[in-house]
Amino acid sequence: MTSVKYKIVVEQHEDGFVAYPLGFAGCVVGQGDNADEAIADVQSAIRFHIETFGQEAFADDSPLLHAYVTETELVNAD
């Protein structure tokens, strides 16, 4: 048995949690009432996505080394 690690983004919203992996082609999302439920749901979605699409499940061949959240501001030139 082998294991592979994936980077997962977990977002908290007013109505629950959403989780999604980085580096996948297409839409792979999990949700739940708490972070653990959302992560468990996205783990199931990742397995299904890979079983269905194989290597085409990934956006490209280069591994994602690091990810972070930041923000930017756009000013309208009115």
C-alpha positions as CSV (number, residue, x, y, z in Angstrom):
1,M,0.0,0.0,0.0
2,T,1.4,3.4,-1.0
3,S,0.3,6.9,0.1
4,V,0.4,10.1,-1.8
5,K,0.0,13.6,-0.2
6,Y,-2.0,16.3,-1.8
7,K,-2.3,20.0,-0.8
8,I,-5.9,20.8,0.3
9,V,-7.5,24.2,0.7
10,V,-10.2,24.3,3.4
11,E,-12.5,27.3,3.5
12,Q,-15.0,28.1,6.2
13,H,-18.3,29.7,5.1
14,E,-21.4,30.7,7.0
15,D,-23.1,27.4,6.1
16,G,-20.2,25.0,6.5
17,F,-16.8,24.1,5.1
18,V,-15.5,23.5,1.6
19,A,-12.3,21.7,0.7
20,Y,-10.5,21.2,-2.6
21,P,-7.1,20.0,-3.7
22,L,-4.6,22.0,-5.7
23,G,-3.1,20.8,-8.9
24,F,-6.0,18.9,-10.3
25,A,-7.6,19.3,-13.7
26,G,-11.4,19.8,-13.4
27,C,-13.5,20.3,-10.3
28,V,-12.8,18.3,-7.2
29,V,-14.7,19.5,-4.1
30,G,-15.7,18.2,-0.7
31,Q,-18.0,19.8,1.8
32,G,-19.1,19.3,5.4
33,D,-20.4,20.8,8.6
34,N,-16.8,21.0,9.9
35,A,-13.3,20.9,8.5
36,D,-12.8,17.1,9.2
37,E,-16.0,16.3,7.3
38,A,-15.0,18.4,4.4
39,I,-11.5,16.8,4.2
40,A,-13.0,13.3,4.4
41,D,-15.4,14.2,1.6
42,V,-12.7,15.6,-0.6
43,Q,-10.5,12.5,0.0
44,S,-13.4,10.5,-1.5
45,A,-13.7,12.9,-4.4
46,I,-10.0,12.7,-5.1
47,R,-10.0,8.9,-5.2
48,F,-13.0,8.9,-7.6
49,H,-11.4,11.6,-9.8
50,I,-8.1,9.7,-10.1
51,E,-9.9,6.3,-10.7
52,T,-12.1,8.0,-13.4
53,F,-9.5,10.1,-15.2
54,G,-6.1,8.5,-14.4
55,Q,-3.1,10.8,-15.1
56,E,-5.4,13.2,-16.9
57,A,-6.8,14.1,-13.4
58,F,-3.8,16.2,-12.8
59,A,-3.3,19.7,-14.3
60,D,0.3,18.9,-15.4
61,D,3.3,16.7,-14.6
62,S,5.1,19.2,-12.3
63,P,4.3,18.7,-8.5
64,L,3.0,21.5,-6.5
65,L,5.7,22.5,-4.1
66,H,4.1,25.3,-2.1
67,A,0.8,27.2,-2.0
68,Y,-0.3,30.2,0.0
69,V,-3.3,32.6,0.3
70,T,-2.8,36.3,-0.3
71,E,-5.0,39.1,-1.5
72,T,-4.7,41.9,-3.9
73,E,-6.7,45.1,-4.5
74,L,-7.9,46.3,-7.9
75,V,-8.8,50.0,-8.2
76,N,-11.2,51.0,-10.9
77,A,-10.1,54.0,-13.0
78,D,-13.5,55.7,-13.1
